[in-house]
């Protein structure tokens, strides 16, 4: 199996996660006991760290942080094996996400995010163009979907996508947030990501995007209209060459050319915190693809990383 070779460049968000694992439902107006940790996070940064931990030898990251935690964030990325280029914002602090994780019996370690994007979505087209060497030696570009949810960072993502396409570098995107995606509008996201080679949505994100006009069979319909995930994945693969739908405990679907070509089972895991599980899948998938793995094998590696991630607290490898 030949290797694609080259470095992985991730352009995306770098944030601080405050993870609060509560065993009983929060009660308004009083205290709820929780185990609270502050850890480095961000979908883009998490993907980069998981790719490095999965054997990708040259992982690079472009992001924007505030001066309040720039050194801490850079040191954490360096320890994880990621070469980072962090733009320090003089006006906005590093983004912060409060992750409320249901750690009770039957809670499934499901998480709810309260997000202050801070400096992360202030990454701009100028930040990209100021470093013309970013794609030198790069074999794959990955864009965090969060970039598409604000005007400055959307310009950076679109500039990076155009530059990669001009060089023939494959590009992947993880839509990142069903809530922000619904707010932006699926049609705008689809237009902004035209030319992307691999889309890596969650099941909810896939349904939202497949329900947009022009997205394929089932257009105009989503979960409310009963659009099945298989149909959603198949429809999106008429727009993107490869679609890999991450389904958590249900595994993953791989679609190409308007058909679901493979269903990959999940691995058993004892969930503690689902934060970053999708990022783990993406990082391992990309590391495997750069090492020459096929789509099924790479997706299986993604499932393996996702199972490992839910057993950890926080969104990065241990």
MOUR-V16647 format. One record per residue. N is the residue number from 0. PHI is phi in radians with two decimals (999 if undefined). D_FIRST is the distance of its C-alpha to the first C-alpha in whole Angstrom. Layout:
n=<N N>
phi=<PHI PHI>
d_first=<D_FIRST D_FIRST>
//
This chain:
n=<0 1 2 3 4 5 6 7 8 9 10 11 12 13 14 15 16 17 18 19 20 21 22 23 24 25 26 27 28 29 30 31 32 33 34 35 36 37 38 39 40 41 42 43 44 45 46 47 48 49 50 51 52 53 54 55 56 57 58 59 60 61 62 63 64 65 66 67 68 69 70 71 72 73 74 75 76 77 78 79 80 81 82 83 84 85 86 87 88 89 90 91 92 93 94 95 96 97 98 99 100 101 102 103 104 105 106 107 108 109 110 111 112 113 114 115 116 117 118 119 120 121 122 123 124 125 126 127 128 129 130 131 132 133 134 135 136 137 138 139 140 141 142 143 144 145 146 147 148 149 150 151 152 153 154 155 156 157 158 159 160 161 162 163 164 165 166 167 168 169 170 171 172 173 174 175 176 177 178 179 180 181 182 183 184 185 186 187 188 189 190 191 192 193 194 195 196 197 198 199 200 201 202 203 204 205 206 207 208 209 210 211 212 213 214 215 216 217 218 219 220 221 222 223 224 225 226 227 228 229 230 231 232 233 234 235 236 237 238 239 240 241 242 243 244 245 246 247 248 249 250 251 252 253 254 255 256 257 258 259 260 261 262 263 264 265 266 267 268 269 270 271 272 273 274 275 276 277 278 279 280 281 282 283 284 285 286 287 288 289 290 291 292 293 294 295 296 297 298 299 300 301 302 303 304 305 306 307 308 309 310 311 312 313 314 315 316 317>
phi=<999 -1.38 -1.61 -1.19 1.28 1.50 -1.45 -1.77 -1.88 -1.90 -1.97 -3.13 -1.53 -2.20 -2.39 -1.82 -1.72 -1.90 -1.67 -2.04 -1.68 -1.96 -1.62 -2.18 -1.04 -1.02 -1.96 -1.04 1.48 -2.66 -1.55 -2.26 -1.14 -2.69 -1.65 -2.08 -2.32 -1.89 -2.40 -1.23 -2.66 1.84 -1.00 -1.09 -1.11 -1.08 -1.00 -1.05 -1.15 -1.18 -1.09 -1.13 -1.21 -1.64 1.84 -1.28 -1.41 -2.30 -2.03 -2.15 -2.46 -1.97 -2.73 -2.29 -2.35 -1.57 -1.15 -1.10 -2.44 -1.03 -1.13 -1.05 -1.14 -1.11 -1.12 -1.12 -1.18 -1.09 -1.07 -1.42 1.58 -1.89 -1.55 -1.85 -2.13 -1.79 -1.41 -1.60 -1.42 -1.49 -2.03 -1.94 -1.34 -1.01 -1.02 -2.31 -2.18 -1.61 -1.82 -1.59 -1.98 -1.36 -1.70 -1.36 -1.08 1.45 -1.32 1.23 0.99 -1.19 -2.08 -2.16 -1.83 -1.95 -2.03 -2.02 -1.15 0.92 -1.28 -1.06 -1.66 -1.67 -0.99 -2.19 -1.04 -1.15 -1.07 -1.19 -1.22 -1.31 -2.26 -1.16 -1.58 -1.01 -1.62 -1.10 1.34 -1.54 -1.79 -2.75 -1.99 -2.08 -1.98 -1.21 -1.09 -1.02 -1.03 -1.43 -1.70 -2.50 -1.06 -1.06 -1.26 -1.14 -1.09 -1.11 -1.12 -1.18 -1.16 -1.13 -1.07 -1.10 -1.16 -1.15 -1.06 -1.12 -1.66 1.32 -1.56 -1.05 -2.25 -2.14 -2.42 -1.90 -1.00 1.45 -2.64 -1.11 -1.14 -1.17 -1.12 -1.13 -1.19 -1.18 1.86 -1.04 -1.08 -1.16 -1.14 -1.04 -1.15 -1.20 -1.79 -1.06 1.75 -1.25 -1.51 -2.32 -1.85 -2.18 -1.51 -1.34 -1.07 -1.12 -1.16 -1.09 -1.12 -1.06 -1.21 -1.21 -1.45 -1.37 -0.97 1.46 -1.46 2.32 -0.94 1.56 -0.96 1.51 -2.25 -2.32 -1.02 -1.08 -1.66 1.42 -1.20 -1.25 -1.16 -1.12 -1.15 -1.09 -1.09 -1.09 -1.11 -1.14 -1.31 -1.49 -1.79 -1.98 -0.99 -2.35 -2.22 -2.07 -1.64 -1.54 -2.04 1.09 -1.17 -1.63 1.61 -2.68 -2.07 -2.04 -2.16 -2.54 1.00 1.48 -2.39 -1.37 -1.70 -2.73 -2.14 -1.84 -1.29 -1.36 -1.69 -1.13 -2.72 -1.72 -1.33 -1.96 -2.80 -1.48 -1.01 1.41 -1.10 -1.17 -1.16 -1.08 -0.97 -1.09 -1.06 -1.19 -1.01 -1.19 -1.05 -1.17 -1.11 -1.15 -1.56 1.72 -1.21 -1.34 -1.12 -1.15 -1.08 -1.13 -1.19 -1.13 -1.12 -1.07 -1.10 -1.13 -1.18 -1.07 -1.14 -1.20 -1.12 -1.24 -1.55 -1.89 -1.69 1.74 -1.72 -2.13 -1.08 -0.97>
d_first=<0 4 7 10 12 16 18 19 22 24 28 30 33 34 36 38 38 41 40 43 42 46 46 49 49 51 54 56 59 58 56 52 51 47 45 44 42 41 37 35 33 32 30 28 28 27 24 23 24 22 19 20 21 17 16 16 18 19 21 24 27 30 33 37 39 42 44 45 42 40 40 39 36 34 35 33 30 30 30 27 25 25 27 30 32 35 38 41 43 47 48 46 45 41 40 41 40 42 40 42 40 42 42 44 44 42 41 38 37 37 38 40 40 43 42 43 40 43 41 37 38 40 37 38 37 39 37 34 35 37 34 32 29 28 25 24 21 20 16 18 21 22 26 28 30 33 34 35 38 40 41 40 36 36 37 34 31 32 32 29 27 29 28 24 25 27 24 21 20 18 21 21 25 26 30 31 34 36 39 39 37 40 42 40 40 37 38 38 34 33 35 33 30 30 27 24 21 20 23 23 27 29 30 34 32 30 34 36 33 33 37 38 39 37 34 33 35 37 38 41 40 39 39 43 43 40 37 34 31 29 31 31 27 27 30 28 25 27 28 25 21 20 22 21 24 25 28 28 29 28 24 23 23 20 22 21 23 26 25 24 20 20 22 20 23 24 25 28 30 33 34 36 35 33 33 29 27 26 25 23 21 21 20 17 16 16 14 11 11 11 8 6 7 9 13 14 12 13 16 16 16 18 21 20 21 24 26 26 27 30 31 32 35 34 31 29 27 29>
//
